[in-house]
Amino acid sequence: MEELPTLPGDDRELLERASQGCEQLFEQVGRRVIGQQATVQALLASVLCEGHSLIIGVPGLAKTLLVKTLAEILAWKFHRIQFTPDMMPADIIGMELLQDDPATGRRGMTFVPGPIFANLILADEINRTPPKTQSALLEAMQEQTVTSMGKMHRIDRPFVVVATQNPIEQEGTYPLPEAQLDRFMFSLWMDYPSVEDEERIVAETTAPGQAAIEPVFDQATIGKVQALVRRMPVSQHVISYAVALARATRPKNAAADEFVNSYVEWGAGTRAGQHMVLAAKAMAVMEGAVAVHAGHVRQAAPYVLRHRVLPNYQAAGEGVDTKQIMDHVIQSISEPDYA
């Protein structure tokens, strides 16, 4: 039998404080964002991993409010970038400008940072801007740096990008290339609220004032929690399970079944397995578990795989969408044995 790893004793106190803090974070967000619990929980998990998320939903579902509220609770520097068709890369990363030096009186080129230099970025309607401008985010999302005029500039950490898309209006939009989609840890869908939640939303948003919220983690503490996520113990069978889920999405692969071979053009890459395990660690921290289990991977899998599985023409013709493919894969792959 495989010997299951355990969390060192020194980390257990931090784990308890982190779990309690996450509960408070969740409660604070709920004061302003009503419902959408699954999306809020997943977004919190991505923040603990310092991972980026893509939120898709129709207008008016509190996507922007959710991100702004999270930044306020974390006391992070927040910038909202409204993507438009005429936006240029320099509008995001910044540019070199000719400026006078007050001390010497000389003129020289000085880098003026763009809005990408913050802890939490809301890339609102990211698919409204052309690929050239979308690609300005690639280096920042992967390396936490930007390059202007051949000079590299580092972005302070923590650094998280949350992008939004409207699934209804496709005219005048530019689909994100697969390379950029793969930089997002999660793809989250925000659905319409329940009747009870919608009635509460209408009542509270038409009343005077706004619910007060309080910061939960300072930057030093969130840094410790993010480091704890990385240290969370994971057994080999959990890693094998995450890899098996990713490989099962790839057509013409030994792990793929007839359904996947029939309806999938391209499956998830290696980052899918990495992100499933990392997200599972974050979810274990949020619930105060001392080790990661396969249930955490199953919980993270839909968010990780949703934007990494590309259905083919046959799937489009027969009405098979990505969600159906994901559900099939998750249901068909059983957890590996411990031995």
VMD Tcl script that draws the C-alpha trace (Angstrom):
set ca {
  {0.00 0.00 0.00}
  {1.15 3.53 -0.74}
  {2.12 5.46 2.39}
  {-0.05 8.57 2.42}
  {1.90 11.80 3.08}
  {0.87 14.03 5.97}
  {1.22 17.72 6.67}
  {4.10 18.59 9.06}
  {3.03 19.67 12.52}
  {4.44 23.20 12.10}
  {2.05 23.79 9.20}
  {-1.10 22.52 10.90}
  {-1.62 25.69 12.95}
  {-1.20 27.78 9.81}
  {-3.64 25.48 8.00}
  {-6.28 26.03 10.68}
  {-5.84 29.81 10.53}
  {-5.91 29.73 6.72}
  {-9.11 27.69 6.66}
  {-10.81 30.03 9.15}
  {-9.62 33.03 7.14}
  {-11.05 31.56 3.95}
  {-14.41 31.08 5.68}
  {-14.35 34.74 6.70}
  {-13.36 35.72 3.15}
  {-16.26 33.75 1.74}
  {-18.65 35.35 4.23}
  {-17.37 38.86 3.46}
  {-17.82 38.37 -0.29}
  {-21.34 37.08 0.35}
  {-22.30 40.42 1.89}
  {-22.15 42.03 -1.54}
  {-22.31 39.15 -4.03}
  {-25.48 37.17 -3.41}
  {-25.48 33.54 -4.54}
  {-22.86 32.28 -7.02}
  {-21.24 30.28 -4.19}
  {-19.50 27.80 -6.49}
  {-17.94 30.59 -8.56}
  {-16.83 32.49 -5.45}
  {-15.27 29.36 -3.95}
  {-13.42 28.55 -7.17}
  {-12.17 32.12 -7.54}
  {-10.87 32.07 -3.95}
  {-9.07 28.80 -4.71}
  {-7.42 30.36 -7.77}
  {-6.26 33.32 -5.67}
  {-4.66 30.95 -3.15}
  {-2.78 29.40 -6.08}
  {-1.97 32.83 -7.57}
  {-3.71 31.52 -10.67}
  {-5.67 33.41 -13.31}
  {-9.37 32.90 -14.04}
  {-11.71 33.53 -16.95}
  {-15.31 34.28 -15.92}
  {-18.02 33.88 -18.57}
  {-21.53 35.13 -18.01}
  {-24.24 37.41 -19.34}
  {-24.27 41.07 -18.24}
  {-25.61 41.89 -14.79}
  {-24.47 38.78 -12.89}
  {-21.98 40.68 -10.65}
  {-18.77 39.55 -12.37}
  {-17.16 42.96 -11.93}
  {-18.56 43.40 -8.42}
  {-17.15 40.03 -7.38}
  {-13.61 40.88 -8.46}
  {-13.70 44.41 -7.00}
  {-15.06 43.09 -3.71}
  {-12.36 40.42 -3.52}
  {-9.63 43.02 -4.09}
  {-11.10 45.21 -1.33}
  {-11.27 42.34 1.15}
  {-7.67 41.36 0.41}
  {-6.55 45.01 0.44}
  {-4.81 44.43 -2.90}
  {-4.00 47.08 -5.45}
  {-6.75 46.73 -8.06}
  {-7.03 47.93 -11.65}
  {-9.89 47.41 -14.05}
  {-9.01 47.39 -17.75}
  {-11.97 47.80 -20.10}
  {-10.95 46.10 -23.34}
  {-12.06 47.78 -26.55}
  {-11.34 47.21 -30.27}
  {-9.05 50.26 -30.49}
  {-6.91 49.38 -27.47}
  {-3.16 48.95 -28.03}
  {-0.64 46.85 -26.04}
  {0.95 49.99 -24.59}
  {-2.42 50.89 -23.06}
  {-2.01 47.80 -20.88}
  {1.69 47.34 -20.15}
  {2.81 50.99 -20.31}
  {5.27 52.77 -22.56}
  {8.54 54.69 -22.76}
  {7.98 58.47 -22.76}
  {10.39 61.35 -23.24}
  {10.39 63.25 -19.96}
  {12.42 65.95 -18.20}
  {14.45 64.99 -15.12}
  {13.71 67.72 -12.52}
  {17.02 67.05 -10.75}
  {19.33 67.37 -13.78}
  {17.18 69.22 -16.27}
  {17.99 66.60 -18.89}
  {15.53 64.78 -21.06}
  {15.42 61.01 -21.24}
  {13.20 58.06 -21.92}
  {11.27 56.94 -18.84}
  {9.03 53.90 -18.54}
  {5.52 54.83 -17.43}
  {3.81 51.69 -16.05}
  {0.41 50.74 -17.43}
  {-2.58 49.40 -15.47}
  {-1.17 45.86 -15.59}
  {0.99 46.86 -12.61}
  {-1.35 45.88 -9.79}
  {-2.07 42.85 -7.61}
  {-5.50 42.05 -9.03}
  {-6.39 42.88 -12.62}
  {-9.91 42.78 -14.01}
  {-9.61 42.32 -17.78}
  {-13.19 43.24 -18.58}
  {-14.57 41.81 -21.85}
  {-11.14 40.61 -22.89}
  {-12.46 39.23 -26.19}
  {-13.43 42.74 -27.34}
  {-9.83 43.62 -28.21}
  {-7.71 42.28 -31.12}
  {-5.22 39.40 -30.62}
  {-2.24 41.78 -30.72}
  {-3.50 43.51 -27.59}
  {-4.70 40.28 -25.95}
  {-1.16 38.93 -26.35}
  {0.18 41.82 -24.24}
  {-1.11 39.86 -21.25}
  {0.74 36.64 -22.08}
  {4.14 37.53 -20.65}
  {2.60 39.15 -17.57}
  {0.37 36.17 -16.83}
  {3.16 33.62 -17.22}
  {6.30 35.40 -16.03}
  {4.96 38.32 -13.91}
  {7.01 40.65 -16.10}
  {6.45 42.98 -19.06}
  {8.97 44.01 -21.71}
  {9.00 47.50 -23.23}
  {11.66 48.76 -25.65}
  {13.77 45.70 -24.87}
  {13.73 46.32 -21.10}
  {12.06 43.91 -18.67}
  {9.96 45.31 -15.83}
  {8.83 43.08 -12.97}
  {5.29 43.14 -11.60}
  {4.97 42.98 -7.82}
  {3.44 39.81 -6.43}
  {0.85 38.64 -5.68}
  {-0.41 39.05 -9.22}
  {-3.71 37.63 -10.43}
  {-5.64 38.33 -13.64}
  {-9.41 37.76 -13.78}
  {-10.85 38.20 -17.27}
  {-14.52 38.34 -18.22}
  {-16.42 37.45 -21.38}
  {-20.01 37.93 -22.49}
  {-21.23 34.69 -24.17}
  {-24.18 36.37 -25.96}
  {-22.75 39.08 -28.20}
  {-20.13 37.65 -30.57}
  {-20.17 40.42 -33.20}
  {-17.00 42.48 -33.01}
  {-15.21 40.02 -30.71}
  {-11.93 38.18 -31.11}
  {-11.82 34.65 -29.66}
  {-8.88 34.09 -27.33}
  {-6.14 31.94 -28.91}
  {-5.58 28.53 -27.34}
  {-2.14 29.58 -26.04}
  {-3.71 32.39 -24.02}
  {-6.65 30.30 -22.83}
  {-4.13 27.81 -21.46}
  {-2.66 30.54 -19.24}
  {-5.94 30.69 -17.32}
  {-6.07 28.22 -14.47}
  {-9.88 28.20 -14.32}
  {-12.76 28.90 -16.66}
  {-15.81 29.78 -14.58}
  {-19.42 30.15 -15.79}
  {-21.78 32.42 -13.87}
  {-25.41 31.38 -14.29}
  {-28.61 33.22 -13.47}
  {-29.39 33.30 -9.72}
  {-32.17 31.32 -8.09}
  {-35.54 32.98 -7.45}
  {-34.70 33.54 -3.77}
  {-31.27 34.99 -4.55}
  {-32.65 37.24 -7.29}
  {-35.34 38.64 -5.01}
  {-32.70 39.35 -2.38}
  {-30.44 41.00 -4.99}
  {-33.25 43.31 -6.11}
  {-34.17 44.20 -2.53}
  {-30.62 44.92 -1.34}
  {-29.38 46.77 -4.42}
  {-32.33 49.15 -4.43}
  {-31.91 50.03 -0.75}
  {-29.71 52.91 0.45}
  {-26.07 52.21 1.20}
  {-23.83 49.24 0.50}
  {-22.85 46.37 2.78}
  {-19.63 47.12 4.67}
  {-16.76 44.67 4.38}
  {-13.48 44.27 6.24}
  {-10.07 43.05 5.04}
  {-9.32 39.45 6.03}
  {-5.71 38.72 5.00}
  {-2.84 41.17 4.80}
  {-0.27 40.60 2.05}
  {2.21 38.89 4.38}
  {-0.43 36.41 5.55}
  {-1.79 35.67 2.08}
  {1.79 35.03 1.00}
  {2.19 32.46 3.77}
  {-1.10 30.80 2.83}
  {-0.10 30.65 -0.85}
  {3.20 29.05 0.18}
  {1.28 26.57 2.36}
  {-0.82 25.57 -0.65}
  {2.36 24.59 -2.47}
  {3.52 22.53 0.53}
  {0.30 20.57 0.91}
  {1.11 16.84 0.66}
  {-0.23 14.93 -2.33}
  {-0.02 11.16 -2.73}
  {1.01 9.51 -5.96}
  {-2.47 8.08 -6.56}
  {-3.99 11.58 -6.51}
  {-1.40 12.80 -9.03}
  {-2.09 9.72 -11.17}
  {-5.81 10.49 -11.03}
  {-5.31 14.09 -12.22}
  {-3.05 12.95 -15.06}
  {-5.54 10.24 -16.04}
  {-8.34 12.82 -16.30}
  {-6.22 15.07 -18.53}
  {-5.06 12.22 -20.77}
  {-8.61 10.90 -21.15}
  {-9.58 14.13 -22.95}
  {-7.05 13.59 -25.76}
  {-8.43 11.87 -28.85}
  {-6.44 9.04 -30.43}
  {-4.79 8.47 -27.04}
  {-4.78 5.08 -25.35}
  {-6.65 6.61 -22.39}
  {-9.43 8.08 -24.57}
  {-12.63 6.14 -25.17}
  {-14.92 6.10 -28.22}
  {-16.93 9.11 -27.02}
  {-13.82 11.32 -26.78}
  {-12.43 10.03 -30.08}
  {-15.72 10.87 -31.77}
  {-16.32 14.35 -30.41}
  {-12.98 15.94 -29.41}
  {-10.61 17.75 -31.76}
  {-7.96 18.60 -29.16}
  {-7.68 17.61 -25.52}
  {-6.13 19.17 -22.45}
  {-2.36 19.62 -22.25}
  {0.06 19.03 -19.40}
  {-0.93 22.24 -17.61}
  {-4.34 20.68 -16.95}
  {-2.85 18.07 -14.64}
  {-0.65 20.64 -12.94}
  {-3.56 22.98 -12.35}
  {-5.89 20.23 -11.13}
  {-3.38 19.17 -8.46}
  {-2.58 22.75 -7.46}
  {-6.27 23.68 -7.28}
  {-6.95 20.52 -5.26}
  {-4.31 21.66 -2.78}
  {-6.00 25.04 -2.46}
  {-9.39 23.43 -1.92}
  {-7.91 21.20 0.77}
  {-6.52 24.29 2.54}
  {-9.89 26.05 2.31}
  {-11.65 23.18 4.06}
  {-8.81 22.60 6.55}
  {-7.92 19.11 5.30}
  {-4.42 17.90 6.20}
  {-3.95 16.13 2.86}
  {-5.30 16.27 -0.67}
  {-7.63 13.53 -1.87}
  {-9.17 12.60 -5.22}
  {-12.41 14.40 -4.33}
  {-10.54 17.70 -4.39}
  {-9.29 16.88 -7.90}
  {-12.83 16.01 -9.06}
  {-14.04 19.31 -7.63}
  {-11.41 21.26 -9.57}
  {-11.53 19.27 -12.81}
  {-14.51 21.02 -14.51}
  {-12.99 24.46 -13.98}
  {-9.59 23.34 -15.29}
  {-10.78 21.30 -18.29}
  {-13.64 23.50 -19.54}
  {-11.48 25.78 -21.71}
  {-8.87 23.18 -22.63}
  {-11.09 20.70 -24.49}
  {-11.98 21.63 -28.07}
  {-15.02 19.81 -29.54}
  {-14.85 18.87 -33.23}
  {-17.28 19.42 -36.11}
  {-19.15 16.21 -35.36}
  {-19.79 17.40 -31.81}
  {-21.11 20.72 -33.12}
  {-23.38 18.93 -35.59}
  {-24.81 16.60 -32.95}
  {-25.14 19.20 -30.20}
  {-22.41 17.81 -27.94}
  {-20.76 20.64 -26.00}
  {-17.67 20.88 -23.82}
  {-19.62 20.41 -20.59}
  {-21.01 17.08 -21.79}
  {-17.52 15.94 -22.76}
  {-16.13 16.97 -19.38}
  {-18.92 15.26 -17.46}
  {-18.36 12.10 -19.47}
  {-14.62 12.07 -18.80}
  {-14.98 12.76 -15.07}
  {-17.62 10.04 -14.70}
  {-15.69 7.50 -16.77}
  {-12.31 7.80 -15.02}
  {-12.21 6.04 -11.68}
  {-9.80 6.89 -8.91}
  {-6.59 4.80 -9.13}
  {-5.85 2.25 -6.44}
  {-3.73 3.21 -3.45}
  {-1.42 0.22 -3.90}
}
mol new
graphics top color blue
foreach p $ca { graphics top sphere $p radius 0.5 }
foreach p [lrange $ca 0 end-1] q [lrange $ca 1 end] { graphics top cylinder $p $q radius 0.2 }
display resetview
